[in-house]
Amino acid sequence: MRYLKRDSRDLGGLPIGMAYVPWQQWRAIYDDAQALARGTIFSELDLPFLGKGGVNPCAVKRY
């Protein structure tokens, strides 16, 4: 895909309606036991499930 560069932070050059999923960075990795309990090894993907939409990410308590 000629539009995407692995390190690119500028999305202005992408066409309208094209999905963009950034590469997952390997940082803040949970240990095995905590990852199994939380359902992810990436702490930045460990978000609360409240059963409803519209969660304000600024008001979320991080573990």
NORLIN-V792585 format. One record per residue. N is the residue number from 1. RES is the residue in three letters. PSI is psi in degrees with one decimal (none if undefined). OMEGA is omega in radians with two decimals (none if undefined). Layout:
n = {N	N}
res = {RES	RES}
psi = {PSI	PSI}
omega = {OMEGA	OMEGA}
This chain:
n = {1	2	3	4	5	6	7	8	9	10	11	12	13	14	15	16	17	18	19	20	21	22	23	24	25	26	27	28	29	30	31	32	33	34	35	36	37	38	39	40	41	42	43	44	45	46	47	48	49	50	51	52	53	54	55	56	57	58	59	60	61	62	63}
res = {MET	ARG	TYR	LEU	LYS	ARG	ASP	SER	ARG	ASP	LEU	GLY	GLY	LEU	PRO	ILE	GLY	MET	ALA	TYR	VAL	PRO	TRP	GLN	GLN	TRP	ARG	ALA	ILE	TYR	ASP	ASP	ALA	GLN	ALA	LEU	ALA	ARG	GLY	THR	ILE	PHE	SER	GLU	LEU	ASP	LEU	PRO	PHE	LEU	GLY	LYS	GLY	GLY	VAL	ASN	PRO	CYS	ALA	VAL	LYS	ARG	TYR}
psi = {114.9	-17.5	-29.2	132.3	139.7	-38.6	4.1	131.7	-14.3	115.2	2.9	-25.4	-2.4	144.3	152.2	136.8	0.6	128.2	146.3	125.4	114.3	155.3	136.1	127.7	136.2	82.2	158.2	53.0	134.6	152.1	169.3	-47.8	-43.9	-39.2	-41.3	-40.6	-36.9	-19.1	9.8	152.9	-15.2	116.3	-31.7	-12.9	-2.8	85.4	151.0	145.5	113.5	1.1	13.4	161.6	176.8	32.5	129.0	111.4	-22.0	-21.3	3.9	131.4	123.5	145.4	none}
omega = {-3.06	-3.08	-2.98	2.98	-3.04	-3.09	-3.04	3.04	-3.11	-3.13	-3.09	-3.11	-3.12	3.12	3.13	3.08	3.12	-3.14	3.08	3.09	-3.10	3.07	3.10	3.10	3.14	3.08	-3.14	-3.10	3.07	3.00	-3.01	-3.08	-3.13	3.12	3.11	3.14	-3.07	3.13	3.10	3.05	-3.08	-3.10	-3.14	3.05	-3.11	-3.09	-3.11	2.99	-3.07	3.12	3.11	-3.13	3.04	3.12	3.10	-3.08	3.11	-3.10	-3.08	3.07	3.14	3.13	none}
